[in-house]
Amino acid sequence: MWTRATEESAAAGPRPRSRRQTRQFPSQQAEASCFLQTWTAEGVRPDRQVLFLHGALSHGLRHAEMFEWMVAESRGRLQIHALDLVGHGQSTGPRAHVERFSVYEHDLLQALVLVGESGLPCALMAHSLGGLVALKTLLGHENALPFIPKALVLTNPCVRPHRVVDFPRADDLLEGFSERVPLLRFPRVHKGRDMVINPVAANQFETDPLVPKYMTARMVRELWYAAEQVRALSYFLKVPTLFLVSEQDAVVDRQATLLFARGIDKRWSEVIEYENAKHELLHEAIGPRVWRDALAWLDRRMETP
């Protein structure tokens, strides 16, 4: 189902404050650990939860404003977890690097085990690279999942990336660098202004000390190959999925995302497109409207038995 973004509407009633808790767990990547944050309303017992995965070079804390808004807007019913992928944010490991894409997948499985301990129904929300990790995990590890997520929200998922580093896309060269000098750093192509129209958010992206200005050769290769693998598997996705897609995305191929969404059974897939928005959709000036669309859809899906 394709729709346009809804208009923002005000909600009445008291809005609880949220508190943030953190923990770490070992990554599948050697000598690395993953950082997991949780936002919960003060004095309210949640009855549902969302696990969020950030985009490439980013981290969960960049989305804290959205998490706090969602917890408050849900009147505390929603608890939100954010996983920093290995090599990102406050997780450890070489910056902007992963040995194998499967590390991300197994770390997500472990995070699902941890958040599943509460027994609360859980949905996934993921942006860009995080969306690719979520799709690869759901499609490639069905028998290893501790539970089937109730729903999946994807914002500009990295189904087909455009050029992401200052290096030509040549399979033989990329493969050679990845194997011989996997930690070789390539400068990222996109600046903050290429990622988001909102000038405040663009400046925050450029000045955030936790956002690298490069990506390693191995990470680039693993990202490309994972995206190639997942594009042919949309038919097999059986989790209700909402795609939130920007019309001015220079980072991932918008048409490839829409084609992927069309490959999913119509019972499971919905799409909302946003005009005047670039890749960092959740940080645009229209961000609160996007947050509201995502939360309203999650509410409907998580109420369904």
C-alpha positions in Angstrom: 0.0 0.0 0.0 1.4 3.4 -1.0 0.5 6.5 0.8 1.7 10.0 1.4 2.8 11.3 4.8 0.0 12.2 7.3 -0.4 15.6 8.9 0.8 15.9 12.5 -1.9 15.9 15.1 -1.7 16.8 18.8 -2.3 14.3 21.5 -3.8 15.1 24.9 -2.8 13.8 28.3 0.2 13.7 30.6 3.5 12.8 28.9 6.0 11.0 31.1 9.7 11.7 31.2 12.1 8.9 30.0 15.3 7.6 31.6 18.2 6.0 29.7 20.0 2.9 30.7 23.0 1.3 29.0 24.7 -2.1 28.9 27.3 -3.9 26.8 27.7 -7.4 25.5 30.4 -9.2 23.6 30.3 -8.9 19.8 30.9 -11.8 17.5 33.9 -9.8 16.2 37.0 -10.7 18.2 37.9 -8.3 21.0 34.9 -6.1 20.4 31.7 -5.3 22.3 28.3 -3.9 21.5 26.7 -0.9 23.3 22.9 -1.2 23.9 20.9 1.7 25.2 17.3 1.6 26.6 14.8 4.4 27.0 11.9 3.8 29.4 9.3 6.1 30.9 9.6 7.0 34.6 6.9 5.4 36.7 5.2 3.6 33.9 5.4 -0.1 33.0 5.8 -0.6 29.2 3.8 -3.2 27.4 5.7 -3.2 24.1 9.2 -2.4 22.8 11.2 -1.4 19.7 14.8 -2.2 18.9 16.4 0.4 16.7 19.4 0.0 14.4 21.2 3.1 13.1 22.8 3.8 9.7 26.4 3.6 8.5 28.9 5.7 10.5 26.1 6.8 12.8 25.0 5.7 16.3 22.0 5.3 18.5 22.4 8.4 20.6 21.9 10.6 17.5 18.3 9.6 17.6 17.7 10.2 21.3 15.2 13.1 20.7 13.0 10.7 18.6 13.2 8.0 21.2 12.3 10.4 24.0 9.4 11.7 22.0 8.1 8.2 21.1 8.2 7.1 24.8 6.4 10.2 25.9 3.9 10.1 23.0 3.0 6.5 23.9 2.4 7.6 27.5 5.1 5.2 28.5 3.7 2.1 26.9 6.7 1.9 24.5 10.2 1.0 25.6 13.0 1.7 23.0 16.4 0.0 22.7 19.1 1.3 20.4 22.0 -1.0 19.4 25.3 0.6 18.3 26.8 -1.7 15.6 30.3 -2.9 16.2 32.8 -0.2 15.0 30.2 2.5 15.5 29.2 4.9 18.3 30.0 3.6 21.7 30.5 0.0 20.6 34.2 -1.0 20.4 36.3 -2.3 17.5 38.1 -0.4 14.7 36.0 2.6 13.6 33.8 2.1 10.5 35.0 -1.4 10.1 33.6 -4.9 10.3 35.4 -8.2 9.5 32.3 -9.9 8.0 28.7 -8.6 7.5 27.6 -11.7 9.5 29.0 -10.1 12.6 26.3 -7.5 12.4 23.7 -10.2 12.0 24.8 -12.3 14.9 25.2 -9.2 17.1 21.6 -8.3 16.3 20.5 -11.8 17.2 22.2 -11.5 20.6 20.5 -8.1 21.1 17.1 -9.7 20.4 17.9 -12.3 23.0 18.6 -9.6 25.6 15.6 -7.5 24.9 13.4 -10.5 24.6 14.1 -11.4 28.2 11.3 -8.9 29.2 8.7 -11.0 27.4 7.3 -7.8 25.8 6.2 -7.9 22.2 9.0 -6.4 20.1 9.3 -4.6 16.8 12.4 -3.6 14.8 13.0 -0.1 13.4 16.1 0.5 11.3 17.7 3.2 9.1 19.9 2.7 6.1 22.7 0.2 7.0 20.6 -0.8 10.0 17.8 -1.7 7.6 20.1 -4.0 5.6 21.3 -5.7 8.8 17.7 -6.2 9.9 16.7 -7.7 6.5 19.7 -9.9 6.3 19.1 -11.2 9.8 15.4 -11.9 9.3 15.8 -13.5 5.9 19.0 -15.5 6.7 18.5 -16.6 10.3 14.8 -17.4 10.6 15.6 -20.6 12.6 18.0 -18.7 15.0 15.6 -15.9 15.8 14.6 -15.9 19.5 11.2 -14.6 18.4 9.6 -13.2 15.3 9.4 -9.4 15.5 5.8 -8.1 15.5 6.7 -5.5 12.8 9.6 -3.8 11.0 10.0 -0.1 10.1 12.7 0.7 7.6 13.7 4.3 6.7 15.7 4.4 3.5 17.1 0.9 3.9 20.4 0.2 2.2 19.0 -2.2 -0.4 21.2 -0.7 -3.2 23.7 1.9 -2.1 25.1 4.5 -4.4 28.8 5.3 -4.2 29.6 5.6 -0.5 33.4 6.3 -0.5 35.8 8.1 -2.7 36.9 5.0 -4.6 35.7 3.6 -7.9 33.3 0.6 -7.7 35.5 -2.1 -9.3 35.0 -5.6 -7.9 38.6 -6.8 -8.4 40.2 -3.7 -6.9 37.8 -3.6 -4.0 38.2 -7.3 -3.3 42.0 -6.9 -3.4 42.1 -4.0 -1.0 39.6 -5.7 1.3 41.7 -8.9 1.6 45.2 -7.4 1.7 44.6 -4.1 3.7 41.1 -4.5 5.2 41.6 -1.5 7.5 42.6 0.8 4.7 40.4 3.9 5.1 38.5 5.5 2.2 37.0 9.0 2.7 33.2 9.0 2.6 31.7 10.8 -0.4 28.7 12.4 1.3 28.9 15.5 3.5 26.2 16.5 6.0 24.5 18.7 3.4 24.2 15.8 1.0 22.6 13.6 3.8 19.9 16.0 5.1 18.3 19.3 4.0 17.9 20.5 7.6 21.1 22.7 8.1 21.2 22.1 11.9 21.2 18.3 11.4 23.7 18.6 8.6 26.1 20.5 10.9 25.6 18.0 13.7 26.5 15.1 11.4 29.7 16.8 10.3 30.8 17.8 13.8 29.8 14.7 15.8 33.0 13.2 17.1 31.5 9.7 17.0 30.8 9.9 13.2 33.8 8.9 11.2 34.7 10.6 7.9 35.8 7.4 6.3 34.9 3.7 5.9 37.3 0.8 5.7 37.9 -1.3 2.6 36.5 -4.4 4.3 33.3 -2.6 5.5 32.7 -1.2 2.0 33.0 -4.7 0.4 30.8 -6.4 3.0 28.1 -3.7 2.6 28.1 -4.0 -1.2 27.9 -7.8 -1.1 25.2 -7.9 1.6 23.0 -5.5 -0.4 23.4 -7.6 -3.6 22.4 -10.8 -1.7 19.3 -9.3 0.0 17.8 -7.7 -3.1 16.6 -11.1 -4.5 15.0 -12.2 -1.3 12.1 -9.7 -0.7 9.5 -12.3 -1.6 10.5 -14.4 1.5 10.0 -11.6 4.0 6.9 -12.4 6.1 7.1 -9.7 8.8 4.7 -6.7 8.5 7.0 -4.0 7.1 6.7 -0.2 6.7 9.1 1.5 4.3 9.6 5.2 4.9 11.3 6.6 1.7 12.8 10.0 0.9 12.3 11.4 -2.6 15.8 13.1 -2.6 18.0 10.3 -1.4 21.6 10.5 -2.7 22.9 7.7 -0.6 20.7 4.7 -1.4 18.8 4.0 -4.6 15.2 5.0 -3.9 13.8 3.1 -6.9 15.6 -0.1 -5.8 13.9 0.3 -2.3 10.5 0.7 -3.9 11.1 -2.3 -6.2 12.1 -4.4 -3.1 8.9 -3.3 -1.3 6.8 -4.3 -4.3 8.4 -7.8 -4.2 6.9 -8.4 -0.8 3.4 -9.9 -0.5 1.0 -7.0 -0.3 -0.3 -8.3 3.1 3.1 -7.5 4.6 4.3 -4.3 2.9 3.4 -0.6 3.1 5.2 2.4 1.8 5.1 6.1 2.7 7.0 8.5 0.6 8.2 12.0 1.7 8.9 14.9 -0.6 11.6 17.5 0.2 13.6 15.0 2.3 17.1 13.5 1.8 18.6 10.3 3.2 18.6 11.3 6.9 14.8 11.4 6.9 14.5 11.1 10.7 16.6 14.2 11.2 14.8 16.4 8.6 12.6 19.3 9.6 9.7 17.1 8.9 11.2 14.5 11.3 8.4 14.8 13.9 5.8 13.9 11.2 7.9 10.9 10.2 8.1 9.8 13.8 4.4 10.1 14.2 3.7 8.1 11.0 6.1 5.3 12.3 4.6 5.3 15.8 1.0 5.2 14.6 1.7 2.3 12.2 3.6 0.4 15.0 0.7 1.0 17.4 -1.7 -0.6 14.9 0.6 -3.5 14.1 1.5 -4.3 17.7 -2.1 -4.3 18.8 -2.8 -7.0 16.3 -2.8 -10.5 17.9 
